[in-house]
């Protein structure tokens, strides 16, 4: 994972999201869930320190309050430690689901008594846990799966999608570059308006990121990485 993040940073990618645990993953065997959380609790502090040294800030996406207290505390420490880092924003989607996030946003808007005529996309987006982050430009799915798996459903409305049979543990810098090159060769459109290409294929083996705001999302089995 770290090598992929460093590679994206090298391409000046500003936003990355790792899909660590979905709201649907609670349906897995209890011992499997407990083992994953225990592993995360042990690793977050170490990983946060390494990311801080790389000038990468950490942001949590999802329902924090239903996680174990030690895991909540570890995430809060990581966010606090890296809050002023500027090279990249690494969002950790932990206990996250696209539908759940949309429902939570609807509940917040209703609770505030916002008149229906005042609700637009900008207001709605501001109530999602991804508020302030750009929408996804490129969504990458590893492992041969051809579905979104409830990942950033609102944010991927106009994303380009790249599917690969390569499994997440084998998805390295070379595979990432293949995805970026494929993206650079597509003509991105939002409705009828052609969007400016934000990645340029400069050779068969090299890609240059032209925009500081380009965002890529990568979904692996139980893990997703997004960049923006």
GIBELDA-V830960 format. One record per backbone hydrogen bond with DSSP energy under -0.5 kcal/mol. CO is the residue of the C=O (numbers start at 0). NH is the residue of the N-H. If there is no record, write none. Layout:
co->CO nh->NH
co->CO nh->NH
This chain:
co->0 nh->4
co->1 nh->5
co->2 nh->6
co->3 nh->7
co->4 nh->8
co->5 nh->9
co->6 nh->10
co->7 nh->12
co->8 nh->11
co->13 nh->88
co->14 nh->215
co->15 nh->90
co->16 nh->18
co->16 nh->217
co->17 nh->19
co->17 nh->92
co->20 nh->94
co->20 nh->95
co->21 nh->24
co->22 nh->25
co->23 nh->26
co->24 nh->27
co->28 nh->31
co->28 nh->32
co->29 nh->33
co->30 nh->34
co->31 nh->35
co->32 nh->36
co->33 nh->37
co->34 nh->38
co->35 nh->39
co->36 nh->40
co->37 nh->41
co->38 nh->42
co->39 nh->43
co->40 nh->44
co->42 nh->46
co->43 nh->47
co->44 nh->48
co->45 nh->49
co->46 nh->50
co->47 nh->51
co->48 nh->52
co->49 nh->53
co->50 nh->55
co->51 nh->54
co->54 nh->86
co->54 nh->87
co->56 nh->89
co->58 nh->91
co->60 nh->93
co->61 nh->63
co->62 nh->65
co->63 nh->66
co->67 nh->71
co->68 nh->72
co->69 nh->73
co->70 nh->74
co->71 nh->75
co->72 nh->76
co->73 nh->77
co->74 nh->78
co->75 nh->79
co->76 nh->80
co->77 nh->81
co->78 nh->82
co->79 nh->82
co->81 nh->84
co->87 nh->56
co->87 nh->89
co->88 nh->15
co->88 nh->90
co->89 nh->58
co->90 nh->17
co->90 nh->92
co->91 nh->60
co->91 nh->93
co->92 nh->19
co->92 nh->20
co->94 nh->62
co->95 nh->22
co->96 nh->100
co->97 nh->101
co->98 nh->102
co->99 nh->103
co->100 nh->104
co->101 nh->105
co->102 nh->106
co->103 nh->107
co->104 nh->108
co->105 nh->109
co->106 nh->110
co->107 nh->111
co->108 nh->113
co->109 nh->112
co->114 nh->117
co->115 nh->118
co->117 nh->119
co->119 nh->123
co->120 nh->124
co->121 nh->125
co->123 nh->126
co->124 nh->127
co->127 nh->130
co->129 nh->132
co->136 nh->159
co->137 nh->139
co->137 nh->216
co->138 nh->161
co->139 nh->218
co->140 nh->163
co->141 nh->144
co->147 nh->150
co->149 nh->97
co->149 nh->151
co->151 nh->155
co->153 nh->156
co->154 nh->135
co->155 nh->158
co->159 nh->138
co->161 nh->140
co->163 nh->143
co->165 nh->142
co->166 nh->169
co->166 nh->170
co->167 nh->170
co->169 nh->171
co->171 nh->175
co->172 nh->176
co->173 nh->177
co->174 nh->178
co->175 nh->179
co->176 nh->180
co->177 nh->181
co->178 nh->182
co->179 nh->183
co->180 nh->184
co->181 nh->184
co->182 nh->185
co->185 nh->187
co->187 nh->194
co->188 nh->190
co->189 nh->192
co->191 nh->193
co->192 nh->189
co->197 nh->209
co->197 nh->210
co->199 nh->201
co->199 nh->207
co->205 nh->201
co->205 nh->202
co->207 nh->199
co->207 nh->209
co->210 nh->213
co->213 nh->13
co->213 nh->14
co->214 nh->136
co->214 nh->137
co->214 nh->227
co->215 nh->226
co->216 nh->139
co->217 nh->219
co->217 nh->224
co->218 nh->141
co->219 nh->222
co->222 nh->219
co->223 nh->18
co->224 nh->217
co->226 nh->136
